[in-house]
């Protein structure tokens, strides 16, 4: 859109030209979405684990401890039966392997519970804060690009010449006779 002709009087700040801005509007919306996503991630990290997540981790540890107690009883029973010659040594090896696996499972789930209680590391939160600053900069840049699609009169005056017509390609610098115009 070109809103002035040669000889028109204009006031400082008056809109002279509006360039196509669909691409720039889309970039602004994309950057707003990215920023909102990162701000939500920061809020999640700052709040830490939900109580339900901690309860589930505790329940998992409790279940693993119950399995461990059962495998301990089974190991003791199997050991006694192997000593009496009722079961083969392989049964004892299997029971010992299950017991050892259950010990490792309890330890692993306990670490998961401990991490859920602790919540995210400070460094992770700082990283998201840095990404938010980066996203704000990208949004500001995209917004600036969008704002630059509206060309305003810098001062009060008279239009002496109109160098472009609707439909022509323009650029920030002069390209040449047959290329985009500055």
C-alpha positions as CSV (number, residue, x, y, z in Angstrom):
1,X,0.0,0.0,0.0
2,X,1.3,3.4,-1.0
3,X,-0.5,6.3,0.7
4,X,1.1,9.3,-0.9
5,X,1.6,10.8,-4.3
6,X,4.1,13.3,-5.6
7,X,3.3,16.8,-4.2
8,X,1.4,15.5,-1.1
9,X,2.0,17.3,2.2
10,X,2.9,14.9,5.0
11,X,3.3,15.2,8.8
12,X,6.1,13.6,10.8
13,X,5.1,10.0,11.7
14,X,2.5,9.8,9.0
15,X,2.3,6.3,7.3
16,X,3.6,6.6,3.8
17,X,4.0,2.9,2.7
18,X,2.9,-0.5,4.1
19,X,4.9,-3.4,2.9
20,X,3.7,-7.0,2.8
21,X,4.1,-8.3,6.4
22,X,2.6,-11.8,6.5
23,X,6.0,-13.4,6.9
24,X,7.1,-11.0,9.6
25,X,3.8,-11.4,11.5
26,X,4.3,-15.1,11.5
27,X,7.8,-14.8,12.8
28,X,6.6,-12.5,15.7
29,X,3.9,-15.1,16.6
30,X,6.5,-17.9,16.4
31,X,8.8,-16.0,18.8
32,X,5.9,-15.2,21.1
33,X,5.1,-18.9,21.3
34,X,8.7,-19.9,21.9
35,X,9.0,-17.3,24.7
36,X,5.7,-18.5,26.3
37,X,6.9,-22.1,26.1
38,X,10.2,-21.2,27.9
39,X,8.5,-19.2,30.5
40,X,6.2,-22.1,31.3
41,X,9.2,-24.4,31.5
42,X,10.9,-22.0,33.9
43,X,7.7,-21.9,36.1
44,X,7.6,-25.7,36.1
45,X,11.3,-25.9,37.1
46,X,10.9,-23.3,39.8
47,X,8.0,-25.1,41.3
48,X,9.8,-28.4,41.4
49,X,8.2,-31.8,41.4
50,X,4.4,-32.0,41.9
51,X,3.4,-33.8,45.1
52,X,1.8,-36.5,43.0
53,X,5.1,-37.2,41.3
54,X,6.8,-37.5,44.7
55,X,4.0,-39.8,46.0
56,X,4.3,-42.0,42.9
57,X,8.1,-42.2,43.4
58,X,7.5,-43.2,47.1
59,X,5.0,-45.8,46.1
60,X,7.4,-47.2,43.6
61,X,10.1,-47.5,46.3
62,X,7.7,-49.1,48.7
63,X,6.7,-51.7,46.0
64,X,10.3,-52.4,45.2
65,X,11.1,-52.9,49.0
66,X,8.2,-55.3,49.3
67,X,9.5,-57.2,46.3
68,X,12.9,-57.2,47.9
69,X,11.6,-58.6,51.2
70,X,9.8,-61.3,49.2
71,X,12.9,-62.2,47.2
72,X,14.9,-62.3,50.5
73,X,12.5,-64.8,52.0
74,X,12.5,-66.8,48.8
75,X,16.4,-66.8,48.8
76,X,16.5,-68.0,52.4
77,X,14.0,-70.8,51.7
78,X,15.8,-71.8,48.5
79,X,19.2,-71.8,50.3
80,X,17.9,-74.1,53.0
81,X,16.3,-76.4,50.4
82,X,19.5,-76.6,48.4
83,X,21.5,-77.4,51.6
84,X,19.0,-80.2,52.3
85,X,19.5,-81.5,48.7
86,X,15.8,-80.9,47.7
87,X,16.6,-78.3,45.1
88,X,19.4,-78.0,42.6
89,X,22.1,-75.3,43.0
90,X,20.7,-73.5,40.0
91,X,17.6,-72.7,42.0
92,X,19.8,-70.9,44.6
93,X,21.7,-69.0,41.8
94,X,18.3,-67.9,40.3
95,X,17.0,-66.8,43.7
96,X,20.3,-64.9,44.5
97,X,20.1,-63.2,41.1
98,X,16.5,-62.1,41.7
99,X,17.4,-60.8,45.2
100,X,20.5,-58.9,43.8
101,X,18.3,-57.4,41.1
102,X,15.7,-56.3,43.6
103,X,18.4,-54.6,45.7
104,X,19.5,-52.6,42.6
105,X,15.9,-51.8,41.8
106,X,15.3,-50.4,45.3
107,X,18.5,-48.3,45.1
108,X,17.6,-46.9,41.7
109,X,14.0,-46.1,42.6
110,X,15.3,-44.5,45.8
111,X,17.5,-42.2,43.8
112,X,14.6,-41.3,41.6
113,X,12.6,-40.4,44.6
114,X,15.5,-38.3,46.0
115,X,15.7,-36.4,42.7
116,X,11.9,-35.8,42.7
117,X,12.1,-34.4,46.2
118,X,15.1,-32.2,45.3
119,X,13.6,-30.9,42.0
120,X,15.5,-29.4,39.1
121,X,19.1,-28.3,39.5
122,X,19.9,-24.6,39.8
123,X,21.9,-24.8,36.6
124,X,18.9,-26.2,34.7
125,X,16.8,-23.2,35.9
126,X,19.6,-20.8,35.0
127,X,19.8,-22.4,31.5
128,X,16.1,-21.8,30.9
129,X,16.4,-18.2,32.1
130,X,19.2,-17.8,29.5
131,X,17.0,-19.3,26.8
132,X,14.2,-16.9,27.8
133,X,16.6,-13.9,27.4
134,X,17.6,-15.3,24.0
135,X,13.9,-15.7,23.0
136,X,13.1,-12.2,24.1
137,X,15.9,-10.9,21.9
138,X,14.6,-13.0,19.0
139,X,11.1,-11.6,19.6
140,X,12.4,-8.0,19.7
141,X,14.3,-8.6,16.4
142,X,11.2,-10.1,14.8
143,X,9.0,-7.3,16.1
144,X,11.5,-4.8,14.7
145,X,11.4,-6.5,11.3
146,X,7.6,-6.3,11.4
147,X,7.7,-2.6,12.4
148,X,10.0,-1.9,9.5
149,X,7.2,-2.9,7.1
150,X,5.5,0.4,7.9
151,X,7.4,3.4,6.4
152,X,6.6,6.7,8.1
153,X,7.5,10.3,7.2
154,X,10.6,11.3,9.2
155,X,9.6,15.0,9.2
156,X,6.8,17.3,8.1
157,X,7.2,18.1,4.4
158,X,6.2,17.6,0.8
159,X,6.6,14.4,-1.3
160,X,9.0,15.4,-4.1
161,X,9.2,12.1,-5.8
162,X,7.6,8.6,-5.6
163,X,10.3,6.0,-6.5
164,X,8.1,2.9,-6.3
165,X,4.7,1.7,-7.4
166,X,2.5,-1.0,-5.8
167,X,3.7,-4.4,-6.7
168,X,7.4,-3.5,-7.1
169,X,10.1,-5.2,-5.1
170,X,12.0,-3.0,-2.7
171,X,15.0,-3.4,-0.5
172,X,16.9,-1.5,2.1
173,X,19.6,-0.5,-0.5
174,X,19.5,0.4,-4.1
175,X,20.1,-2.6,-6.4
176,X,19.8,-1.4,-9.9
177,X,17.7,-0.5,-12.9
178,X,15.9,-3.8,-13.2
179,X,16.3,-5.2,-9.7
180,X,14.6,-4.3,-6.5
181,X,14.5,-0.6,-5.6
182,X,15.8,0.9,-2.4
